[in-house]
Amino acid sequence: MLFPQTYISELKDKIEIANNIVLISHFNPDGDTIGAVSSLYHYLKVQNKNSKVIVPNEFPNFLDFVMTDVSYIIASKNNNEARNLIDQADLIICLDFNAFHRAGDFIKDILLSSLKPKVLIDHHLEPEIKNFDLVFSKINVSSTSELLYEVLSLIEEKPFLTKDIAQGIYVGICTDTGSFSFSCNHRRTYEVVAELVDNGVDVEYVHQEVYNTYSENRLRLLGFCLSERLTVFHKQKAAMIYLSKEDLKRFNYQIGDCEGIVNFCLSMKGIEFGVL
């Protein structure tokens, strides 16, 4: 078993007795953290639980479709509401970050002062175990979303996937592996994906929403990065792309416009390290 049965039973009990559950993503949210909170929100909705998602700051527009039917707030725009939600929560579940500071200073300070039970589901190294009541942490998975699938599978003895639950998990796996180009060498990842597709995920639709909805400014920014801001260090097998505040202003930068740009560094033959 991936996790001890005692862990699974404790999480199940915490969910069952909680009336208000808060799900928290990390700061500068990506597809994995958004996919995970969306999926878990829909799972809890099926369980008739009152849950709310707190996203520390704005997420990329190309992830809007994942959050369409999710009740969430952007903490950077609603400080008081975010604080009240955490204060009133019976259970707090943090997804895809291993330490409170990864949720931003504002959320970090509230979590540090909160005495409410906290659960972590995450796939990053060195989780701050002391700050959580229950930790589900594995690094040899593609994403937190894949790990969430495994945790829910252990909780549920019967099939639990709906289309919305499956879609969130798929988005997390797809984006955190660069559309299955890295961190996906385990057979289990594809077994999970097969289950997701069997339960309604439209792979073509997700790919279209995530990768083919660039704005003109975002596409021009990408071209500018590659033509004017790419530096290659051949001896060090490294490449770097940099952008100034003026560059971002020139291309009317929006949250998420730089998502994936650094991967172009790694697309060059012989380059093993890329940074943006």
N, C-alpha and C positions, 0 to 999 in steps of 0.2 A: 504493500500500500504506500502511496506517495507521502501521506501524512498519517500520524497515529490516529486511531479511531477516537481517542479521547479528545483530540483537537477538533475533529469533525463534529462530534457530539456537542462539544462546548459551543462551537459556532452556531450549530442548529438551535441550541437552547437559547442563545443570546438573541437570535433573530426572532424566535417564537415569542419571547416575553417582551420584546421591544415594541412600543407603539410608534415612536418616531425614530427613523433611521436616516442618518446623514451620510452621503457618499462624497468623498473629496478626491479631486484629480490633482495632478501636480501643476506647478506654475509653468507658464508657456506650454500649454497642453498640446500634445501630439495625438496621432491617431490611436495609439495604444491606450493611453489613459482615458481618452474620450470614448473609445469603443468599449472599454471595461466598465466605466460608470454607467454608460447607456445600457449595456447588457444586464448589469446587476440591478439597475433600476427596474427594467422590465420584468426581471425574475421576481423581484420583491412585489411588484404590482400584481403578478399572478398569485402571490401568496397573500394578497389583500393587506399588504403593509403600506403604511404611510411613509414614503421616503422622498427625499429631496437631494439634489445634486448641487454641490458647491464647486464651481470652477474658479480658481483664483484670479485669472485674467482672461481676456478674450481668446477664443480658439479660432483656428483658420476657417475661412468661409467654406472651404471644400468639405468640411466635416458637418456642416449644418444639417444635412440629410439624416445623420445618425441621431441627432438630438431633437428632431421634429416633435416627437411625442413625449419628450422627457421634461419633467418639472425641474428647472435648474435656475440658479442665479450666478451672475458674474460678481465675485466678491469685490473686485476693484471698483465696481460701480455701485455696490450695495453693501457697504461695510457693516452697517447696523443690522441689516437682515441676516448677513452671514454670521455675525456674532450671536444673534438671537437663535438662529437655527442650531448652532452648536450647543448653546446653553440649554436649549429645550430638548436636545436629542437624548434618546435612551441608549443609542448605539451609534458609534462613528466608525465607518469603514473607509480606510485610505487605500487607494489603488494606484499602483505604478510609481510609487516613490518610497525610498528606503529611509528617509529622515524628514522630520518636520520642516526643516528649512527649504526642502524641495517644493513645498507648497507656497513659498513666499513668506516674507517676514510677518505680514499681518496675520495670516492663518497660523503660522508657526507659534506666535505668541499666544493666540487663543487656545490652541491645542495643548501647549505646555501648561496652561493654567487650568485646563478642564479636567475634572475628575471622572468624566463619563468614560465607560469602557470603549476601548479603541482596538480595532482589528486591522492588521496589515495584510494585503495581498500584493506581492511584488516579486519581480525577477531580477533585481539588481543586487550587486555585491554589498556585503556588510550592512545589513539593516540595523537600525537603532532599536534593538530588541527591548531595551529597558523602558522605552516610551510607549510600548504597546502591551495590551493584555493578552493578545493572541496574534501569532505571526505565522503566515503561510508564505514562505520564501523559498524559491528554487531558481537557480541561475541557468540550469541546463534546459530551459524551455525557450521558445521563440519570442515570447512576449508575456506580459501580465495577463492579457486576454486569454491566451491559451491556458495559463495557470488557473485563471478564474473558471474556465470550463472544467478543469480537473477537480477543483474544489466543489463546484456545484454537482458534478457527477457523483462525488462521494457523499454529498448530503442527500441526494435524491435517489430513491430506490426505483422510481418509475421515470419514464421519459419526461424531460423538463424543457426541452428546447421549443420555443416558438420562433417565428420568423424574426421578430424584433430582437430576441435574445441572441439568436444565431448570427444575425447581421452585425451586431456590435462586436461580438467576439471575432468574426471574420475580418472586420475593418482593422481591429487591433493587430491581428496576426499579419495581415497583408501589409500594413504600413510599417510595422516594426521589422519586417524582413525585406523591405524595399521591393515589395511585390515578389517575394520568394527568391531573392537573389543573395541573401546572406542570413546567418543565424537560423538556418532552417534545414539542418542536415540530419534531423532525427525523424525516423519513420512516424513517430507518434504525432508529429505536427500535421502530417498529411492524413492520418487517420481521423484526427479531430476535424480538419477541413472537410473531409468527406461527409462526416456527420452533419456539419453545418449546411453543406449544399443539399443534403438529403432533407433538411428541415427548412428549406425555403430561401436560402441565400442566392441571390441573383449575382453571380460573379461578374458578368459583363456590366451590369448596372453599377456595382460598387466601383469597378475599375474606371468607368466613365466619370463618376462623381468625384473620385479622389484624384485622378491623374489627367483628366481631359476637360477641366473646367477653369483653366488658367484665364486670367484677365489679360488684356493686351499689355498693360504695364508690367505684370509679372513676367510675361514672356520676354519683353524687352529688357527687363532687369537681368534675367538669366543670360541673355546674349551679351549684355554689358559685362557681367561677371566673367564670362569666359574669354571675351575679347580684350578687356581692359584691366581686369583685376585679378587675373590668374598668374601666380608665380610658381614655377616648378624648380625644385631642388633635386636634380637628377642623382647626385652622389648620395644624398640622404634618402632617396626614394620617397620623397615627400612633395606635397603641393599645398598651396595656400591661396585662398580667395579672401579679399578684405573689402569692406564697404564702409564708407564714411557716412555721417549723418546727412551730408549734402547729397550723397548718392541716393540714399533712401528717399529723401525729399523729392529729388528729381523724378523718381519713378513712382511717386505717390504710394510708398510702401504701406502695405496692409499686413496684419498678423497672418503668418503662414506663407508669405511670398518667398521667403528664403528656404522653405522646407524642401529638403532633397538636393539643394544646390551643391552641398559639399560632396555628395556622392559622385559628381562629375570628376572630381579630383581622382577618385579611386578607379574611374573608368579608363584611365590611361595605363598603358602597358608599363610595368615596372614600378608603379607607384603603390606604396603600401600604407602610406599615412596621409590623410587629408584633413585640413582644418579650414573653417570659415570664421 
